[in-house]
Structure formats: structure tokens, C-alpha cells
Amino acid sequence: MTKKLPRYREIADELLSDITTGKFAVGAMLPTEIELCERFAVSRFTVREALRRLHDMGLLHRRRGAGTVVRAPDEQGAFVQSMDSLSALLQYPPETKIEVLGNETLAADAAQARLLRCRVGRKWVKIRCVRWVHRRDTPICWTDVYVVPRYRSVISLIGSKPGPIHALLIEKFGETVKNVKVALFASGVPANMAEIMGVAQDTPAMTIVRRYTGNANRIFQVSVSVHPEGRFTYAMNLEREWRVRAS
């Protein structure tokens, strides 16, 4: 069962659609908070959370006493994904779109076996992808996705059906995600990605590796996403939980 999004997320997504379709053009004023409260039948707190999300994405400029103005996405530089939970590390927001460049079947060599946590020679399907944000001329990341061969047919669904790839595997094949390990580290853009990403080889980058363990406690998917410097930012608010002991 799909978990229902918080109301402020639903409102942010609807306003995002209004912006990307041109209903609210760059430079236009958004309706006031009171007007948005009436439109969506919610409190000002909920509206402010929705607007904060769009502001963090670089789509709004909020001026005290003067209203909220739609801004061009590129004014802020890096695409910012604002996260309200650690689960957001497992997927990209709906305003991004993935494109499949190609695929191949391979037998893991020593380096790939270390990446994929498997024995040398094990077969995998490698899917080469780039991810775009609406109105940007260059991708925000290159992603190599490795899936076990029996899941090859998922390729036809990538990009044509919403949702992260692991969710497509759950829906199509009845896979179960029992564990996900995420690693983030500094890297450089490899030569084979540089031209398509529009940067020089070895440009500083952030790489995110996600390993999904499922049925039979075996890894069934590994994704390696390379984000060139200045293209993508994770923004997350963490609050410490304070416990007061009774004396």
C-alpha cells in the first residue's frame, strides 16, 4: 500500500505543477497565504511548509511584506532536494525525470564484485541512465543501475512509469526490500560520463551508492549516482530529541 503524502507535500506538488506548466510564470506573484489556505482548505502553517519546500528547491523568492515571486530554477545553481526523512535518500523528487541511455549484461570483474558485493563472474544487467530537472540543459546526475538478470524487463518501465526503480521491481516482480545500505562520498566525474554531463573529466562530484537487499537476503539492485559539483544538494533538517527525567 502506498503511503499517503503529508498534506503540505501534496500542496507543494500541485503548486510545482502550476509553475512548470506556466500557470504561474517566472516573475509572477503567487496567491497570498490566505488565498492558498482557502484554495486548499488548510491552515497557514501547512501552506507555509509547502512554500518552504518550493523555496528550498530554488523556485520561489519570498519577500517580507511583498509576497512570493516565482523565480527561474537556474538562479540558485544546484538543485536542492529538501528531505523530511531519511527515506528520501532512497529516491529523487517527482520533479526530476530519468532517461535510459543503454544497457548491457556483464559478468562482474574483481572491481565490480566489490561494488556489487558478489562473487567474481556473477551476471548482472547494467543500465546507464541520466536524470534531468525540468528546464535544465544539463543532467543533475549520471546513474549506473545494476539489477539481477531476471529483472531485465524493468528497463522498459524506467522513465515511462513514475517511482524509483526499486519500487518498480517490487510492483512487477514481487521483490521485497529488507535492507538498504547508502554510501555518500566525494569523487570525480569519470571520462565516459563527462561529455554527456557537460563537464570536464575528473570534475569534483558527489557519488551515492545504494545497495538493496531483498528476497533470500541477496542484493538485487545497486545504483551508483554521480552528481557533478554544483548540480545537486541534499538539504535535511534534523532536530535533537530531548528527554527530561523526572527528579
Residue pairs with C-beta under 8 A, 6 or more apart in sequence:
5 13
6 84
7 40
7 42
7 46
8 42
8 46
8 47
8 49
8 50
8 53
9 50
9 53
11 36
11 40
11 42
11 46
11 47
11 50
12 49
12 50
12 51
12 53
12 54
13 94
14 40
15 24
15 30
15 50
15 51
15 54
16 54
16 57
16 59
16 95
18 24
19 54
19 59
19 70
20 95
20 134
20 135
24 30
24 70
25 70
26 70
26 71
26 72
27 69
27 70
27 71
28 69
28 70
29 67
29 68
29 69
29 70
30 36
30 51
30 60
30 67
30 68
30 69
30 70
31 39
32 67
33 44
33 47
33 48
33 51
34 44
36 47
36 50
36 51
37 43
37 44
37 46
37 47
40 46
40 47
51 60
51 62
51 68
52 82
53 82
54 60
55 61
55 62
56 80
56 82
56 235
57 73
57 79
57 80
57 81
57 82
57 93
57 95
58 71
58 73
58 75
58 76
58 77
58 79
58 80
59 70
59 71
59 73
60 68
60 69
60 70
60 71
61 68
61 69
61 70
61 71
62 68
62 69
63 69
72 135
73 79
73 133
73 134
73 135
73 136
74 135
74 136
77 230
78 230
78 231
78 232
78 233
79 96
79 133
79 136
79 140
79 231
79 232
79 233
80 232
80 233
80 234
80 235
81 88
81 92
81 93
81 232
81 233
81 234
81 235
82 235
82 236
83 89
83 234
83 235
83 236
84 236
84 237
88 236
89 182
89 208
89 210
89 234
90 164
90 166
90 180
90 182
90 210
91 163
91 164
91 167
92 98
92 131
92 164
94 162
95 133
95 134
96 131
96 132
96 133
96 140
97 131
97 132
97 134
97 159
98 129
98 130
98 131
98 132
98 143
98 158
98 159
99 129
99 130
99 131
99 132
99 139
99 159
100 127
100 128
100 129
100 155
100 158
100 159
101 128
101 129
101 130
101 196
102 127
102 128
103 125
103 126
103 127
103 128
103 152
103 155
104 125
104 126
105 123
105 124
105 125
105 126
105 149
105 152
106 112
106 123
106 124
106 125
106 126
107 121
107 122
107 123
107 124
108 116
108 118
108 119
108 120
108 121
108 122
108 123
108 124
109 120
110 120
112 124
113 119
113 120
113 122
115 146
115 209
115 222
115 224
116 122
116 124
116 146
116 211
116 219
116 222
117 211
117 219
117 222
118 124
118 219
123 148
123 149
124 146
124 147
124 148
124 149
125 146
125 147
125 148
125 149
125 151
125 152
125 155
126 144
126 145
126 146
127 144
127 145
127 146
127 147
127 155
127 158
128 142
128 144
129 142
129 143
129 144
129 145
129 158
129 159
130 139
130 141
130 142
130 143
130 196
130 197
131 139
131 140
131 141
131 142
131 143
131 225
132 139
132 140
133 140
137 198
138 197
138 198
138 231
139 196
139 197
139 198
139 231
140 227
140 231
140 232
141 225
141 226
141 227
141 228
141 231
141 232
142 189
142 193
142 196
142 197
142 225
142 226
143 223
143 224
143 225
143 226
144 223
144 224
145 158
145 165
145 221
145 222
145 223
145 224
146 221
146 222
146 223
146 224
147 154
147 165
147 169
147 220
147 221
148 218
148 220
148 221
150 173
151 169
151 172
151 173
151 175
151 220
151 221
153 172
154 165
154 168
154 169
154 172
154 173
157 168
157 172
158 165
158 168
161 168
163 171
165 221
165 223
166 175
166 177
166 212
166 221
169 175
169 220
169 221
170 176
170 177
175 214
175 215
175 220
176 214
176 215
177 212
177 213
177 214
178 213
178 214
178 215
178 217
179 212
179 213
180 210
180 211
180 212
180 213
181 210
181 211
181 213
182 208
182 209
182 210
183 208
183 209
184 206
184 207
184 208
184 209
185 206
185 207
186 204
186 205
186 206
186 207
187 204
187 205
187 206
187 207
187 226
188 201
188 202
188 203
188 204
188 205
189 197
189 199
189 200
189 201
189 202
189 203
189 205
189 226
189 228
190 201
190 226
191 201
193 226
194 200
194 201
194 203
197 203
197 226
197 228
199 228
203 228
203 229
204 228
204 229
205 226
205 227
205 228
205 229
206 226
206 227
206 229
206 232
207 224
207 225
207 226
207 227
208 223
208 224
208 225
208 227
209 222
209 223
209 224
209 225
210 221
210 222
210 223
210 225
211 219
211 221
211 222
212 219
212 220
212 221
212 222
213 219
213 220
214 220
